[in-house]
Amino acid sequence: MQVHVRDNNVDQALRALKKKLQREGVFREMKLRRHFEKPCERRKREGAEAVRRYRKLLRKRMEREGY
């Protein structure tokens, strides 16, 4: 990942880097890997995330269709 520093403005470049990392999900991944997660807990969490994504998709679809 690369961020260009313009006019020696490191703060702005750092902000852009953080935004890119956030978008890629790096911070979330680091948080999950801080502690060991049992395989059964991982499956449960991933299943819950899948359900959440599906419900969000349905909500957006219903909103678009005007229900």
C-alpha positions in Angstrom: 0.0 0.0 0.0 1.4 3.4 -0.9 0.5 7.0 0.0 2.2 10.0 -1.6 3.3 12.9 0.7 2.5 16.2 -1.0 4.1 19.5 0.1 5.7 17.8 3.2 2.3 17.3 4.7 2.8 14.1 6.6 -0.4 14.5 8.6 -2.6 14.5 5.5 -0.7 11.5 4.1 -1.1 9.6 7.4 -4.8 10.3 7.4 -5.1 9.0 3.8 -3.1 5.8 4.8 -5.4 5.2 7.8 -8.5 5.6 5.5 -7.0 3.1 3.0 -6.2 0.6 5.8 -9.7 1.0 7.3 -11.3 0.4 3.8 -9.2 -2.8 3.4 -10.2 -4.1 6.8 -6.7 -4.3 8.2 -7.6 -2.8 11.6 -10.5 -5.2 12.0 -8.3 -8.2 11.1 -5.6 -7.1 13.6 -8.3 -6.9 16.3 -9.5 -10.4 15.5 -6.0 -11.8 15.6 -5.1 -10.3 18.9 -6.4 -13.4 20.7 -6.8 -17.0 19.7 -10.3 -17.8 18.4 -11.5 -21.4 18.6 -12.6 -22.8 15.2 -16.2 -23.3 16.5 -16.2 -19.6 17.6 -14.9 -18.5 14.2 -17.5 -20.5 12.3 -20.2 -19.0 14.5 -18.9 -15.4 14.0 -18.6 -15.9 10.3 -22.1 -17.3 10.1 -23.5 -14.3 12.0 -21.6 -11.9 9.7 -23.0 -13.7 6.7 -26.6 -13.4 8.0 -26.0 -9.7 8.8 -24.7 -9.0 5.3 -27.7 -10.9 3.8 -30.2 -9.0 5.8 -28.5 -5.7 4.9 -28.7 -6.7 1.2 -32.4 -7.5 1.6 -33.1 -4.2 3.3 -31.4 -2.2 0.5 -33.2 -4.2 -2.1 -36.6 -3.6 -0.5 -35.8 0.1 -0.1 -34.9 0.3 -3.8 -38.1 -1.4 -4.9 -40.2 0.8 -2.6 -41.6 -1.7 -0.1 
